[in-house]
């Protein structure tokens, strides 16, 4: 019957398209088409083919903040990042190049759209797409180092792209961010329509540029120049622009930033969020939608929820070293980390691997009083449909980057001012938990000494713990700093060892190397 059916179909029938089909030949004609194409680029932010290899999870496990954790069988499933299993990072490579393809496709079609006289709209869409492409490339090159630089949609005869030099990748990223900064409106936070939360802003582009600059100049060159596109002075001016003109500011109580840390959760889209990846439970377990966070469940408590902390897989158990590094008076410790002992939680660990007794409080799935994960009570799936947004750039991060940049430029007073804002909030000055005098007497730190840079980096650890920044902050300070922080020689399951031969880079997926027919070369040490 199949043969009869196929032979009975004429070529003309097979060549017909349904009237509502959207393909390249009849798409990208109107601004509405371009907007849908832009949404598809944003949509790639949410995609995770598996939760284990999400960028945030990887970044914390390879740092000194966390162990791999998970179940006792997960060591064989590739959770040990420093000793990866075959093709461990294939899903994340696939995700990012899929995202770059979408951005490149949209950008290649913009000239064919009937914009009329609305040149500002065209510039905005291009700026957003180029920001997102820069974001994807930055994550990729930090993880894998030498990667193919694909600037446009590839034809079938162009798939075998050689790896580019890092300087070329970073120049491309910087140029994309330059365009974004110059073409996105300087709309203050308070004037941004709620319907546009999650869309890229000028402030997000300036903040990401500072992050790119600090990593590139630290890890690669040690100079004050970002691939010939930006100087330190220019980048410093951009972060000052965020501080002075964006309308963003600190939420006074740090704990209110995290749903599981305070019943008075300030909510998403708050004044401190410069840019976030948005998630929702409304995919309702449709595996093809990727609307929800698939990595959030990984850091939930293994085997049993303990409200407000939800059920998950116990991945990324937090090191006691991170817990102990905080001052007991620092509100960020208890707001960022779940301590099983300190909070009197009875945890049925079962097969929990690398059980430190500490788990993520930031981003942990939220459990209602009935013991169900909140996403389950909403009729969604507790694995695929977690809904906590991930703040890619927070205002406190901007302040600390500004402190670092001003310190490098010799303006200690400005660096101190920005640094103090973050640290004072951490100890409760902004929400009046303690007075400024108490802070000054007991917790203040001066940036006037030789250890000023170290103090800023230490503050970044306290402020941004479990948000995917620590590892990159370590390796941009040099291999000696990274090794000293990460190495934890022991005779049990908590051994960790930074391997300098890798230069901190992850293994390029073997499947990609094989598919490239020898074009791609594996990173050293793998």
C-alpha positions as CSV (number, residue, x, y, z in Angstrom):
1,X,0.0,0.0,0.0
2,X,2.9,2.4,0.8
3,X,4.4,1.7,-2.6
4,X,1.1,2.3,-4.4
5,X,0.5,5.5,-2.5
6,X,4.0,6.9,-3.3
7,X,3.9,6.0,-7.0
8,X,0.4,7.5,-7.3
9,X,1.6,10.9,-6.2
10,X,2.6,13.2,-9.0
11,X,5.7,15.4,-8.8
12,X,3.5,18.5,-8.9
13,X,1.6,17.4,-5.8
14,X,4.8,16.8,-3.9
15,X,6.0,20.2,-4.8
16,X,3.0,22.0,-3.5
17,X,3.2,23.8,-0.2
18,X,0.3,24.3,2.2
19,X,-0.8,28.0,2.1
20,X,0.3,28.5,5.7
21,X,3.7,26.9,5.4
22,X,6.6,29.1,6.6
23,X,9.8,28.3,4.7
24,X,12.7,30.5,3.6
25,X,11.2,31.2,0.1
26,X,8.1,32.8,1.5
27,X,9.3,34.1,4.9
28,X,11.5,37.0,6.1
29,X,9.4,39.4,4.0
30,X,7.7,41.6,6.6
31,X,8.7,43.1,10.0
32,X,6.4,40.6,11.6
33,X,8.4,37.8,9.9
34,X,11.6,39.3,11.2
35,X,10.2,39.5,14.7
36,X,9.3,35.8,14.6
37,X,12.9,35.1,13.5
38,X,14.3,37.2,16.3
39,X,12.1,35.3,18.8
40,X,13.6,32.0,17.5
41,X,17.0,33.3,18.4
42,X,15.9,34.2,21.9
43,X,14.2,30.8,22.2
44,X,17.6,29.1,21.8
45,X,18.6,30.6,25.2
46,X,16.2,28.2,26.9
47,X,17.3,25.1,25.1
48,X,19.0,22.3,27.1
49,X,19.2,18.9,25.5
50,X,20.1,17.6,28.9
51,X,20.4,19.3,32.2
52,X,23.8,17.9,33.1
53,X,25.6,20.0,30.5
54,X,24.0,23.3,31.0
55,X,26.6,26.1,31.0
56,X,25.8,27.2,34.6
57,X,26.0,23.6,36.0
58,X,29.4,23.0,34.2
59,X,30.8,26.4,35.4
60,X,30.1,25.6,39.0
61,X,31.3,22.0,39.0
62,X,34.6,22.8,37.5
63,X,35.2,25.6,40.0
64,X,36.0,25.3,43.7
65,X,32.4,26.0,44.6
66,X,30.9,22.6,43.9
67,X,31.4,18.9,43.4
68,X,29.7,16.9,40.7
69,X,27.3,15.3,43.1
70,X,24.3,13.4,41.6
71,X,23.7,9.8,42.2
72,X,26.3,7.0,42.9
73,X,25.9,5.9,39.4
74,X,26.5,9.3,37.8
75,X,30.3,9.1,37.9
76,X,30.0,6.7,35.0
77,X,27.5,9.0,33.3
78,X,29.9,11.8,32.7
79,X,29.4,14.2,35.7
80,X,33.1,14.4,36.5
81,X,34.1,17.3,34.4
82,X,37.8,16.9,34.9
83,X,37.7,13.3,33.7
84,X,35.1,13.5,31.0
85,X,33.5,10.6,29.3
86,X,33.3,10.2,25.5
87,X,31.4,13.1,23.9
88,X,30.3,14.6,27.2
89,X,29.9,18.1,25.9
90,X,28.2,17.3,22.6
91,X,24.8,18.7,23.8
92,X,26.1,22.1,24.7
93,X,28.2,22.4,21.5
94,X,25.1,21.5,19.5
95,X,22.9,24.0,21.4
96,X,25.3,27.0,20.9
97,X,25.9,26.4,17.2
98,X,22.2,25.9,16.6
99,X,21.7,29.3,18.3
100,X,24.4,30.9,16.2
101,X,22.8,29.5,13.1
102,X,19.5,31.1,13.9
103,X,21.1,34.4,14.5
104,X,23.1,34.2,11.3
105,X,20.1,33.3,9.3
106,X,18.0,36.2,10.6
107,X,20.9,38.7,10.0
108,X,21.3,37.4,6.5
109,X,17.6,38.1,5.7
110,X,17.2,41.6,7.2
111,X,17.9,43.4,3.9
112,X,15.1,41.5,2.2
113,X,12.4,42.7,4.7
114,X,10.0,45.4,3.7
115,X,10.9,47.8,6.5
116,X,9.5,50.9,4.8
117,X,10.7,54.0,6.7
118,X,11.1,52.1,10.0
119,X,14.9,52.0,10.0
120,X,15.0,52.2,13.8
121,X,13.1,48.9,14.1
122,X,15.5,47.2,11.6
123,X,18.5,48.5,13.6
124,X,17.0,47.2,16.9
125,X,16.4,43.7,15.5
126,X,19.9,43.6,14.2
127,X,21.3,44.9,17.5
128,X,19.4,42.3,19.5
129,X,20.4,39.4,17.2
130,X,24.1,40.5,17.2
131,X,24.1,40.8,21.0
132,X,22.7,37.2,21.3
133,X,25.3,35.9,18.8
134,X,28.0,37.6,20.8
135,X,26.6,36.0,24.0
136,X,26.6,32.5,22.4
137,X,30.1,32.9,21.0
138,X,31.5,34.1,24.3
139,X,30.2,31.1,26.2
140,X,31.5,28.8,23.5
141,X,35.0,30.3,23.3
142,X,35.4,30.4,27.1
143,X,34.5,26.7,27.3
144,X,36.3,25.4,24.3
145,X,38.9,28.0,23.3
146,X,39.7,27.5,19.6
147,X,36.3,27.1,17.9
148,X,35.0,27.6,14.3
149,X,33.9,31.2,13.6
150,X,30.8,31.0,11.5
151,X,29.5,34.4,10.4
152,X,26.7,33.4,8.1
153,X,24.5,30.4,7.3
154,X,26.6,27.7,5.7
155,X,25.8,25.8,2.5
156,X,26.4,22.1,2.2
157,X,29.9,22.6,0.7
158,X,31.0,24.9,3.6
159,X,30.5,22.8,6.7
160,X,34.2,22.1,7.3
161,X,35.2,25.3,9.0
162,X,38.6,25.5,10.7
163,X,39.1,26.7,14.2
164,X,39.7,30.5,14.5
165,X,42.3,32.1,16.6
166,X,40.8,33.4,19.9
167,X,41.7,37.0,18.9
168,X,39.5,36.7,15.9
169,X,36.7,35.3,17.9
170,X,36.9,38.1,20.4
171,X,37.2,40.8,17.8
172,X,33.9,39.4,16.3
173,X,32.2,39.4,19.7
174,X,33.4,42.9,20.4
175,X,32.2,44.2,17.1
176,X,28.7,42.7,17.6
177,X,28.5,44.2,21.1
178,X,29.6,47.6,19.7
179,X,26.8,47.6,17.2
180,X,24.3,46.5,19.9
181,X,25.4,49.3,22.3
182,X,25.2,51.9,19.5
183,X,21.8,50.8,18.2
184,X,19.8,49.9,21.3
185,X,17.8,52.6,23.0
186,X,19.0,54.0,26.4
187,X,15.6,53.3,28.0
188,X,15.9,53.5,31.9
189,X,14.7,50.4,33.7
190,X,11.6,52.1,35.1
191,X,10.4,52.9,31.6
192,X,10.8,49.5,30.0
193,X,7.4,48.0,29.3
194,X,6.7,44.8,31.2
195,X,6.0,43.0,27.9
196,X,9.7,43.5,27.0
197,X,11.3,42.0,30.1
198,X,13.9,39.5,28.9
199,X,14.7,41.5,25.7
200,X,18.2,42.8,25.3
201,X,18.9,46.4,26.4
202,X,21.8,48.8,25.9
203,X,22.6,48.2,29.5
204,X,22.9,44.5,29.0
205,X,25.2,45.0,26.0
206,X,27.4,47.3,28.1
207,X,27.5,44.8,31.0
208,X,28.3,41.8,28.8
209,X,31.1,43.8,27.1
210,X,32.7,44.5,30.4
211,X,32.6,40.7,31.2
212,X,34.1,39.9,27.8
213,X,36.9,42.5,28.2
214,X,37.9,41.3,31.7
215,X,38.1,37.7,30.7
216,X,39.9,38.2,27.4
217,X,42.5,40.6,28.7
218,X,43.0,38.5,31.8
219,X,43.1,35.0,30.3
220,X,44.8,35.8,27.0
221,X,46.7,39.0,26.7
222,X,47.2,40.9,30.0
223,X,46.9,44.1,28.0
224,X,44.3,46.9,28.2
225,X,42.9,46.2,24.7
226,X,40.0,44.1,23.6
227,X,41.1,42.7,20.2
228,X,41.7,46.2,18.8
229,X,38.0,47.2,19.3
230,X,37.8,48.6,22.8
231,X,40.2,50.1,25.3
232,X,39.9,49.8,29.1
233,X,38.9,53.4,29.3
234,X,36.0,52.9,26.8
235,X,34.8,49.8,28.7
236,X,35.0,51.6,32.0
237,X,32.9,54.4,30.6
238,X,30.3,51.9,29.5
239,X,29.9,50.4,33.0
240,X,29.7,53.9,34.4
241,X,26.9,54.6,32.0
242,X,25.0,51.6,33.4
243,X,25.5,52.8,37.0
244,X,24.6,56.4,36.2
245,X,21.9,56.2,33.6
246,X,20.2,52.7,33.5
247,X,17.9,53.1,36.4
248,X,19.0,49.8,37.7
249,X,20.0,49.5,41.4
250,X,20.5,47.0,44.2
251,X,17.6,45.3,45.9
252,X,18.2,46.3,49.5
253,X,17.9,42.8,51.0
254,X,20.0,40.2,49.2
255,X,17.9,37.3,50.4
256,X,14.8,38.7,48.6
257,X,16.4,38.0,45.2
258,X,15.9,34.2,45.6
259,X,12.5,32.6,45.9
260,X,13.6,29.8,48.3
261,X,15.6,32.2,50.5
262,X,12.8,34.6,51.6
263,X,9.0,34.5,51.7
264,X,9.1,38.1,50.6
265,X,10.7,37.2,47.3
266,X,11.1,40.5,45.3
267,X,10.1,38.8,42.1
268,X,11.6,38.4,38.7
269,X,12.2,41.4,36.5
270,X,13.3,43.4,39.6
271,X,15.4,46.5,39.5
272,X,18.7,44.6,39.9
273,X,18.2,42.3,36.9
274,X,20.0,43.9,34.0
275,X,19.2,41.0,31.7
276,X,17.9,37.5,32.4
277,X,17.0,34.3,30.5
278,X,13.3,33.8,30.9
279,X,11.7,30.4,31.7
280,X,8.1,29.4,32.2
281,X,6.2,26.2,33.2
282,X,3.7,26.7,30.4
283,X,5.4,24.2,28.1
284,X,3.5,21.6,30.3
285,X,6.1,18.9,29.6
286,X,6.1,19.3,25.9
287,X,9.7,18.1,25.3
288,X,9.9,20.0,22.0
289,X,9.2,23.4,23.5
290,X,12.1,24.0,25.9
291,X,10.1,26.7,27.6
292,X,11.1,25.6,31.1
293,X,14.5,25.3,32.8
294,X,15.8,21.7,32.5
295,X,18.9,22.4,34.6
296,X,17.2,23.7,37.7
297,X,15.9,20.3,38.7
298,X,19.5,19.1,38.7
299,X,20.4,21.0,41.9
300,X,17.3,20.0,43.8
301,X,17.5,17.8,46.9
302,X,17.9,14.2,45.9
303,X,15.1,11.7,46.7
304,X,12.9,13.9,48.9
305,X,11.8,17.5,49.0
306,X,12.0,19.6,52.2
307,X,9.9,22.7,51.7
308,X,10.7,25.2,50.5
309,X,13.4,23.2,48.9
310,X,12.2,21.0,46.1
311,X,12.9,17.6,44.7
312,X,15.8,17.1,42.2
313,X,18.9,15.1,41.5
314,X,21.4,16.4,44.0
315,X,23.9,17.6,41.3
316,X,26.5,20.2,42.1
317,X,26.8,19.6,45.9
318,X,28.3,22.8,47.4
319,X,31.8,22.5,48.9
320,X,32.1,23.2,52.6
321,X,35.1,25.4,51.7
322,X,32.7,27.8,50.1
323,X,30.3,27.8,53.1
324,X,33.2,28.3,55.5
325,X,34.7,31.1,53.5
326,X,31.8,33.4,54.3
327,X,31.7,35.5,57.4
328,X,28.9,34.2,59.6
329,X,27.5,37.8,59.5
330,X,27.3,37.8,55.7
331,X,23.6,37.4,54.8
332,X,24.7,36.0,51.4
333,X,25.8,32.7,52.9
334,X,22.4,31.5,54.2
335,X,20.7,33.1,51.2
336,X,22.8,31.3,48.6
337,X,23.4,27.9,50.2
338,X,21.2,25.3,51.9
339,X,22.9,23.8,55.0
340,X,21.3,20.5,55.9
341,X,22.7,20.6,59.4
342,X,22.2,24.3,60.2
343,X,18.6,24.2,59.0
344,X,17.8,20.9,60.7
345,X,16.7,19.2,57.5
346,X,16.2,15.4,57.6
347,X,17.5,14.3,54.2
348,X,17.1,10.8,52.9
349,X,20.3,10.9,51.0
350,X,19.9,7.3,49.5
351,X,22.4,7.2,46.7
352,X,23.5,10.8,46.9
353,X,27.1,11.0,45.7
354,X,29.6,13.5,47.2
355,X,27.2,14.5,49.9
356,X,28.7,17.6,51.5
357,X,25.5,18.5,53.4
358,X,25.3,21.7,51.3
359,X,23.1,22.4,48.3
360,X,22.2,25.4,46.1
361,X,19.6,27.7,47.5
362,X,19.7,30.0,44.5
363,X,17.7,28.4,41.7
364,X,16.7,25.3,43.7
365,X,13.3,24.1,42.7
366,X,10.7,25.6,45.0
367,X,8.5,23.2,47.0
368,X,5.1,24.1,48.4
369,X,4.1,23.3,52.0
370,X,2.5,20.1,50.7
371,X,5.9,18.8,49.6
372,X,5.2,19.1,45.9
373,X,7.5,21.0,43.6
374,X,5.7,24.2,42.7
375,X,5.9,23.4,39.0
376,X,4.1,20.1,39.7
377,X,1.2,21.9,41.5
378,X,0.9,24.1,38.4
379,X,0.1,21.1,36.3
380,X,3.6,21.0,34.7
381,X,6.5,18.6,34.9
382,X,9.0,18.9,37.7
383,X,11.9,18.1,35.4
384,X,11.2,20.0,32.2
385,X,9.2,23.0,33.3
386,X,11.0,24.8,36.1
387,X,10.4,28.5,35.9
388,X,13.1,30.4,37.7
389,X,14.7,33.0,35.5
390,X,18.5,33.0,35.3
391,X,19.9,36.6,35.7
392,X,22.8,36.7,33.2
393,X,23.8,40.2,34.3
394,X,22.9,41.5,37.8
395,X,23.5,45.1,38.8
396,X,25.8,43.9,41.7
397,X,28.0,42.2,39.1
398,X,28.2,45.5,37.2
399,X,29.3,47.3,40.3
400,X,32.1,44.8,41.0
401,X,33.2,44.9,37.4
402,X,33.3,48.7,37.6
403,X,35.3,48.4,40.8
404,X,37.8,46.1,39.0
405,X,38.1,48.4,36.0
406,X,38.5,51.6,38.0
407,X,41.1,49.9,40.2
408,X,43.1,48.9,37.2
409,X,42.8,52.5,35.9
410,X,44.1,53.9,39.2
411,X,40.9,55.4,40.5
412,X,40.9,53.8,43.9
413,X,38.1,56.0,45.2
414,X,35.6,55.0,42.5
415,X,36.6,51.3,42.9
416,X,36.1,51.6,46.7
417,X,32.7,53.2,46.3
418,X,31.4,50.5,43.9
419,X,32.9,47.7,46.0
420,X,31.4,49.1,49.2
421,X,27.9,49.2,47.8
422,X,27.9,45.4,47.2
423,X,29.6,44.4,50.4
424,X,27.5,46.7,52.6
425,X,24.3,45.1,51.1
426,X,25.8,41.7,51.9
427,X,26.1,42.5,55.5
428,X,22.7,44.2,55.9
429,X,23.5,47.9,55.8
430,X,21.0,48.6,53.0
431,X,18.1,47.0,54.7
432,X,19.1,48.4,58.1
433,X,20.0,45.1,59.7
434,X,23.1,46.7,60.9
435,X,24.3,50.3,61.0
436,X,27.0,51.8,58.7
437,X,29.1,52.3,61.8
438,X,29.0,48.6,62.7
439,X,29.9,47.7,59.2
440,X,32.8,50.1,59.2
441,X,34.1,48.8,62.5
442,X,33.8,45.1,61.7
443,X,33.4,44.2,58.0
444,X,34.8,47.0,55.9
445,X,37.8,46.3,53.6
446,X,40.1,48.9,52.1
447,X,41.1,48.7,48.4
448,X,44.2,50.8,49.0
449,X,46.6,47.9,49.6
450,X,48.4,45.4,47.3
451,X,45.6,42.9,47.9
452,X,42.9,45.1,46.4
453,X,42.3,43.0,43.3
454,X,42.1,39.8,45.4
455,X,39.5,41.5,47.6
456,X,37.3,42.3,44.6
457,X,37.6,38.8,43.3
458,X,36.8,37.4,46.7
459,X,33.7,39.6,46.8
460,X,32.6,38.3,43.4
461,X,32.7,34.8,44.9
462,X,30.5,35.7,47.8
463,X,28.1,37.8,45.8
464,X,27.8,35.6,42.6
465,X,28.2,32.1,44.1
466,X,26.3,29.5,42.2
467,X,25.5,31.8,39.3
468,X,28.1,30.4,36.8
469,X,30.9,33.0,37.2
470,X,33.5,31.6,39.6
471,X,35.5,29.3,37.3
472,X,36.0,32.0,34.7
473,X,37.0,34.5,37.4
474,X,39.6,31.9,38.5
475,X,41.2,31.1,35.2
476,X,41.4,34.7,34.0
477,X,43.6,35.3,37.1
478,X,46.1,32.7,35.9
479,X,46.7,29.0,36.3
480,X,48.4,29.3,39.6
481,X,45.4,31.0,41.1
482,X,43.0,28.4,39.6
483,X,45.0,25.5,40.8
484,X,45.4,26.8,44.3
485,X,41.7,27.3,44.6
486,X,40.5,24.1,42.9
487,X,43.0,21.4,44.0
488,X,41.7,19.3,46.8
489,X,43.9,16.2,47.1
490,X,42.3,13.5,49.2
491,X,41.8,9.7,49.3
492,X,38.0,9.8,48.8
493,X,35.4,10.9,46.4
494,X,36.0,14.6,47.0
495,X,39.4,14.7,45.2
496,X,39.6,17.6,42.6
497,X,42.6,18.5,40.5
498,X,43.1,21.4,38.1
499,X,45.1,20.1,35.1
500,X,47.3,22.9,33.7
501,X,47.8,21.0,30.4
502,X,44.2,21.8,29.5
503,X,44.7,25.5,30.1
504,X,41.2,25.4,31.7
505,X,39.4,24.5,28.5
506,X,36.9,21.7,28.1
507,X,37.1,18.8,25.6
508,X,35.7,19.4,22.2
509,X,33.1,16.7,21.5
510,X,34.6,13.7,19.7
511,X,31.6,13.4,17.4
512,X,32.2,16.9,16.1
513,X,35.9,16.1,15.5
514,X,34.9,13.0,13.6
515,X,32.3,14.8,11.6
516,X,34.8,17.5,10.7
517,X,37.0,14.9,8.8
518,X,40.0,16.2,10.7
519,X,39.3,19.9,10.4
520,X,38.7,20.3,14.2
521,X,41.6,19.6,16.5
522,X,41.2,18.5,20.1
523,X,42.3,20.8,22.9
524,X,45.5,20.0,24.7
525,X,45.2,17.5,27.6
526,X,42.1,15.7,26.3
